[in-house]
Amino acid sequence: MMEKSEKVEELISPEHIKEMRKLLYDCDICKKVFSLKCNLISHRRIHTGEKPYQCEICGKSFSDQSALTSHEGLHTKKKPYHCDVCGKSFSQSCNLSAHIRIHTGEKPYHCEICGKSFSDQSALTSHEGLHTKKKPYHCDVCGKSFSQSCNLSAHIRIHTGEKPYHCENCGESFSDRSALFSHKRIHTGEKPYHCDICGSSFSASSVLTRHKRIHTGEKPYHCEICGKSFSFNTVLVRHKRIHTGEKPYHCDVCDKSFSQLSAITRHKRTHTGEKPYHCDICGKSFSSNTELVQHKRIHTGEKPYRCDICGSSFSQSYTLNNHRHIHTGEKPYRCDICGKSFSQNSTLTIHKRIHTGEKLFHCDICGKSFSCNSGLTKHKYIHIVKKGKG
C-alpha cells in the first residue's frame, strides 16, 4: 500500500511547488519564511529595532500593534477576560488562555530536540536557544547576548534602571512584567503552583522548579573553576566570587565592599541602627533574621548542632566548630605579637589584652578594671566576702 507522503508527492509536481514557493515571503536577514507579507514586515522590525506604534498616553513605542494594545490596558485598566477558576482578569484573550494553563497544567508547546514541553510559545522559543546557542541580540552597554529581543529589552533596564511596571496596591515598581505578576501574589495570597511530591504551594513557577530540587537532589549549575555543583544559579554566581574576589556591592557610607547583596543590607544596619527582626517572646530586636533565629534558641532550648565525636549539642554552628578543636587539638587562632595559638577566637581576643593592656571590665564598687569578664567576676567575690564579715 502506497504511503500517504508518496501520494502527496505524486499529486504535487515540482513545477507546482515552485509556484507555491513564490507565494511565500523570506526574511533576507535570517531566512525565516512567512506565508503573509504583513507577518514578514512585523518580523523585520526585530532586526531593525523599528517601533512605529506609540502609546498616546506615555509615549512608549512598540514594534507591533498587539503589543501596543496590551500595553494600553495598563493605562485604561480594562480587563474584560476573566478566569472561571480563580477569577483573575486580563486585558487580552491570549493572556487569559496562557493563564488557564496554570490551572490545567497543559503544555502544548514541545521542543523538537529534547521533547521538553512548555505552557506558552515564548517559553519554548527561549528554551530552544539553549540548543541552537544562537544569540543574535547584543547589549550595546556590556556586550551580553540574548536569543530573544524581549530578553535584551528586559536586560537593558538593568543599565537604565527603568522600572515601567507598577503595582497598584503598594506602588512598588519592577523592570519586567513577570516580576510584577509574581509580586502581586503577595497581596492576593495566590499560590497556583503545587509540588506533586510534598503538596507545598508557590506563587511562581520558577520557585516551584527550584523547590523540586530539594526532593530530586538535582544540582544543574556547575562551577567551571572547582567543579562544585549547585541547585540554584544564584548560589553559583555567589560562589564564583570566592574565586574571583569580586565584591560588587559597595557601602555608600564607609566604602566597604561585599560579595553578596544580603551582606551589604545587614552591614548598612550598623550605620542606621535599624533592627527590623523582633522576638515575639521577649521583644528583643535584631538587625538580621539569622541573629533572631539564634536568639530564639535561648527560649526554646533548641540545640540543633551535634558533635559526632562526643555527642555534645550546641545552639549555634560556630560554637560546634570551636568545640571540635578540643577533639582535634587544632589551634587555628594565632597571636601576631607573641605567636601563641588558641583553639577559639574569643580566647585569642582575651589574650591580646595582655599585650595591649586593655581592660574593658570595671568593678562598679571599687572601680578596679580587668581584661576579661571572668577576672571581674572573681574580684567581686572579695566585696561579697567583706560585706559578709562586716
C-alpha positions, 0 to 999 in steps of 0.5 A, a space after each residue: 500500500 502506497 504511503 500517504 507522503 508518496 501520494 502527496 508527492 505524486 499529486 504535487 509536481 515540482 513545477 507546482 511547488 515552485 509556484 507555491 514557493 513564490 507565494 511565500 515571503 523570506 526574511 533576507 536577514 535570517 531566512 525565516 519564511 512567512 506565508 503573509 507579507 504583513 507577518 514578514 514586515 512585523 518580523 523585520 522590525 526585530 532586526 531593525 529595532 523599528 517601533 512605529 506604534 506609540 502609546 498616546 498616553 506615555 509615549 512608549 513605542 512598540 514594534 507591533 500593534 498587539 503589543 501596543 494594545 496590551 500595553 494600553 490596558 495598563 493605562 485604561 485598566 480594562 480587563 474584560 477576560 476573566 478566569 472561571 477558576 480563580 477569577 483573575 482578569 486580563 486585558 487580552 484573550 491570549 493572556 487569559 488562555 496562557 493563564 488557564 494553563 496554570 490551572 490545567 497544567 497543559 503544555 502544548 508547546 514541545 521542543 523538537 530536540 529534547 521533547 521538553 514541553 512548555 505552557 506558552 510559545 515564548 517559553 519554548 522559543 527561549 528554551 530552544 536557544 539553549 540548543 541552537 546557542 544562537 544569540 543574535 541580540 547584543 547589549 550595546 552597554 556590556 556586550 551580553 547576548 540574548 536569543 530573544 529581543 524581549 530578553 535584551 529589552 528586559 536586560 537593558 533596564 538593568 543599565 537604565 534602571 527603568 522600572 515601567 511596571 507598577 503595582 497598584 496596591 503598594 506602588 512598588 515598581 519592577 523592570 519586567 512584567 513577570 516580576 510584577 505578576 509574581 509580586 502581586 501574589 503577595 497581596 492576593 495570597 495566590 499560590 497556583 503552583 503545587 509540588 506533586 511530591 510534598 503538596 507545598 504551594 508557590 506563587 511562581 513557577 520558577 520557585 516551584 522548579 527550584 523547590 523540586 530540587 530539594 526532593 530530586 537532589 538535582 544540582 544543574 549549575 556547575 562551577 567551571 573553576 572547582 567543579 562544585 555543583 549547585 541547585 540554584 544559579 544564584 548560589 553559583 554566581 555567589 560562589 564564583 566570587 570566592 574565586 574571583 574576589 569580586 565584591 560588587 556591592 559597595 557601602 555608600 557610607 564607609 566604602 566597604 565592599 561585599 560579595 553578596 547583596 544580603 551582606 551589604 543590607 545587614 552591614 548598612 544596619 550598623 550605620 542606621 541602627 535599624 533592627 527590623 527582626 523582633 522576638 515575639 517572646 521577649 521583644 528583643 530586636 535584631 538587625 538580621 533574621 539569622 541573629 533572631 533565629 539564634 536568639 530564639 534558641 535561648 527560649 526554646 532550648 533548641 540545640 540543633 548542632 551535634 558533635 559526632 565525636 562526643 555527642 555534645 549539642 550546641 545552639 549555634 554552628 560556630 560554637 560546634 566548630 570551636 568545640 571540635 578543636 578540643 577533639 582535634 587539638 587544632 589551634 587555628 587562632 594565632 597571636 601576631 605579637 607573641 605567636 601563641 595559638 588558641 583553639 577559639 577566637 574569643 580566647 585569642 581576643 582575651 589574650 591580646 589584652 595582655 599585650 595591649 593592656 586593655 581592660 574593658 571590665 570595671 568593678 562598679 564598687 571599687 572601680 578596679 578594671 580587668 581584661 576579661 569578664 571572668 577576672 571581674 567576676 572573681 574580684 567581686 567575690 572579695 566585696 561579697 566576702 567583706 560585706 559578709 564579715 562586716 
